[in-house]
Amino acid sequence: MAPSRAQRASHSSRARRARPRQRSAFAALAIAVFGVLLPGTAYLVARRTRLGSVVTFVSLALYGAAAYIALRKRDAIISWALDPGLLLWMIAGLSAVGLLWIVVLVTSYKMLRPLTVRPGSRLLGSLVVGAVCFAMTVSTATAAQTLMAQRSLVKKVFGDDKTKSQTRPTISTKKDVWQQLPRVNVLLLGADDGEGRQGTRTDTVMVASIDTKTGNTSLISLTRNFMRMPFPADSPLHRLYPTGYWDPSIDPSKEQPEFYLDAMYRNIPSQHPGVIGPSDNEGADILKLSVGEALGLKIHYYVQVNLAGFAQLVEALGGITVNINYPVPVGGNDDKKIPPSRYLQPGPNRKLNGTDALWFARGRYGVATADLARQQRQHCTIQAIVERATPQNVLANYQAIAHAGEQLIRTDIPPNLTGSFVTLGQRVKTAKITNIDLDKEKNFPNGRDPNYAGMREIVAKALNPVTTPVPRRTTTRTPSTAAQPRTTPKPADDDDLTSACAYNPGPPS
């Protein structure tokens, strides 16, 4: 009996579906594995045209969108990376994509594999597909962990912006942020709450004044034992300390350690809680007001780093490289007559691990100019970290860096401005970093009565140099000796860190 038309059609359909399986097991495995690079292409080879076309189109669309965003929307990427809610959706989306990726590989291989396969070939195919699936799972999990680390970092460092500090400027994100702030001044605090200390002292107080158009940055360090730190006239702290932060009842020729600059962070909030209004870090906000008044600057934001954990960040970056020009003490205590345990020895391009980098930045023992020498080394440490934080290095060690950042960093930079600050940081990395010398010999031979007016004058001249016109001379000159246009030289107190941090062996100056 001849087969019916329906039977012939059914047999023809089965034959068409079986035809793709007439290739070797090795070829099927290779096509399925390489099809991972562009999901959907293996379906097309298996003649699942409709399914393959849809998956391939979606894959190409995702690749195209990723390329467009990477090339044209870098600022948007930064903003997304600093949005905790969006990061959570990214983690969920990444997990879903990873799962679908594995499903496509497994089903592609099953469609392409011959109907009859030898046990050895079947085992080999299963092992290869399993290994590729494992690699895809690991890569997806690593990416998800990186996103989770970023989300945790953003939430812990930047918070939710519910606190409205009186010292923070009001910036509209509807306009270009840096047109509103042509120069941004950031207070950098090195907080030390180490062993033997009650509370936190800010042994490092520095201002980074950044030209937001060029990224050129000037660093200004204040010595930790400054007394009589001033406050703005309209601040309630000025009414409490009209002649600066000190105790007039004590002999002014004597040191008053509890009225040093490094004690203000701890002492004023404990003595006058809530004196400056709402704040989630009273010590830092008080220092913003006082340091700004001392230098004649408006301090916009602060970044606080815990020096005791600073080593973690350097380790996460893989160490830093600095020039050491004289022995730098590791440990030691002048007051208790405890000598250092060792010294970092001089040498060019010395690679420092986290612990040694910390002591390079903070070591001061038995040197007459200890504070000034330490300030210069701190500037060099910042420069070394900026140089070390290349995009490749940061990405390769991001989870460790993010974890270290959670423990170390505190700031009042609002979450909605962090993208703008990251963009500014890229400019700073390729721009010039200089140091403004406040002239110790003239303005603070000791810390008991610093000349803040003199310091303000130095800062103003360095940040806003006045161009002096050169008068014309009436004498006639030949073209070869004619006067050339002259520019005003940079102020002598504005030192390029490239030369200041170069290898120049000798005692600290």
ABEGO torsion letter per residue (X at the ends): XBBBAAAAAAAAAAAAAAAAAABBAAAAAAAAAAAAABBGAAAAAAGBAAAAAAAAAAAAAAAAAAAAAAAAAAAAAAAAAABAAAAAAAAAAAAAAAAAAAAAAAAAAAAABBABBBAAAAAAAAAAAAAAAAAAAAAAAAAAAAAAAAAAAAAAAAEAGABBBAABBBBBAABBAAAABABBBBBBBBBBABBGBBEBBBABBBBBBBBAAAGBBBBBBBBAABBGBBBBAABAAAAABAAEBBBAABBAABBBAAABAAAAAAAAAAABBGAAEBBABAAAAAAAAAAAAAAGBBBABBBBBBAAAAAAAAAAAGEBBBBBABBBBBEEBAAAGBBBABBBBBEBGBBBBAAAAAAAAABBBGBAAAAAAAAAAAAAAAAAAAAABBAAAAAAAAAAAAAAAAAABBBABBAAAAAAAAAAAAAAAABBBBBBBAGAAAABABAABBBAAAAAAAAAAAABBBBBBBBBBABBBBAAABBBBBBBBBBAABBBAAAAABBBBEBBX
